[in-house]
Amino acid sequence: MDQDTSSKKFTDLAELDARIPKNLMMTYQGKPYILKSGLEWKAVQVFGIGGYSIDMEIVERDDNRIVVKATFSTQEGATFVNFGECNKQNTPPIMAKYALHLAVTRAECRVLRMATACGYVAYEEMETTNGDKEIPASPTDNQPPTEAQLKTLKSLKFSGEAPKTQAEAKEMIAEMMKQEAV
């Protein structure tokens, strides 16, 4: 039986890593990664709801690069600082118009990992390139496609047989986005 962790104060953060709900993790190229939502879950388990804050500051922003500083502070006064960066080499073309958001997310993930002593790399922090990569596996891959996936396919002007699973929808979206980027 899975124990409720919301009222327990954890001192062994490695133990808490093992309790992260599976839907807040992702497998990519055979390795486990934590999602940003998983890091937020872990922070709540460690510091409690409202027990911490994260402040963001744009440190550098030009046509080639954005650097964001994240400062994590606890109610007890502990402070952690880390940075997130987005540039043309680590951002796929489809995400270029969201570069600031990507830099902010990377900074937040890094500071959350630091503050919670997380043993996983955050999926959102991963450097992505224009090369073909394996599409991440998810526990919901065998379920019917989500409304968001179907809307995305429609917005990409997909005109074929509708996907039967979330995995099929991910593959179709990835292929259409690759074609659109060319």
Number of C-alpha atoms within 10 A of each C-alpha: 3 6 7 8 15 14 9 11 12 15 9 10 17 13 10 18 18 10 14 17 13 12 13 17 22 20 15 15 11 10 10 16 21 26 20 23 14 22 27 17 17 27 21 17 21 23 17 17 11 10 14 18 11 15 11 17 13 15 13 11 14 8 7 10 16 21 21 25 23 25 19 21 18 16 12 9 8 10 15 16 19 20 22 23 24 26 20 15 13 16 21 16 17 13 12 15 10 12 22 21 15 22 25 23 22 28 27 29 28 25 24 26 23 15 22 20 16 19 15 15 18 24 19 19 23 12 14 13 13 13 8 9 10 10 13 17 16 16 14 13 15 12 11 15 19 13 9 9 17 17 12 15 22 12 9 13 10 15 8 8 6 13 17 12 15 20 21 16 21 20 14 18 19 15 11 15 15 15 9 10 10 6
